[in-house]
Amino acid sequence: MCAVVHNCPTEPYQSDNQELVKGWVRTHQNVLDAAIEKFGTVLPLGFDTIIQGEDNTDPKQQVKDFIKDDFENLKEKMEKVRGKQEFGVQISYDNKAMTDIVARESEEVGKLKEEMASQKPGMAYMYKQKIEKAVKGELEKSAEGYFKDFYGGIKNHVDDIKVEKAKSERDKTMLMNLSCLVLKERVEDLGNELERIDYMNGFSVRFTGPWPPYSFV
């Protein structure tokens, strides 16, 4: 087992120049890609991970000691990710499309609409408020059901999975944000499952990778 390192100052890499920072990160990624191509299995460390000698210890010796002392743990992690890649999966739904689907298919909403049609203008406004509340409740219920369905389908094709924090989007709601650890020979199966979801009315899928398995080590 070995470490891929370079000599650098002990201060973190910092700059207000975003293009410069992006360049550093791309270089870090390029080194990881080259290491993976050469060695096959790599435990990635995040950009700006710096080991500095403590108590006058040579940093190179400190790296060697770390590998020696933590060898069994590192070996276990290596075996966990061997032959696997990390992919990002983000599934979102169009807010208007999903609201229309729920409003059209919900029995409760349909009943409220029928009742509203026979009401006076003042009462009709109250019913409109009830309908909006009912649609919101049905939408939350549907989203929960879709999440379970999609998660179960995706889990069948991955070795490990982590649920990340959903991000806000314009005109869309991110239903799930996943990091998936996938055997190389099963990536196509995962892609087929995501394609099925992507074809569903109102849904869109973003599939990124392969990445070094940051989320699983």
Secondary structure, DSSP 8 states (H G I E B T S, - for coil): ---------SS----S-HHHHHHHHHHHHHHHHHHHHHHS------TT-----STT--HHHHHHHHHHHTHHHHHHHHHHHTTEEEEEEEEEEEHHHHHHHHHHH-HHHHHHHHHHHTS-HHHHHHHHHHHHHHHHHHHHHHHHHHHHHHHHHHHTT-SEEEEE---B-SSEEEEEEEEEEEEGGGHHHHHHHHHHHHTSTTEEEEEEEEE--GGG-
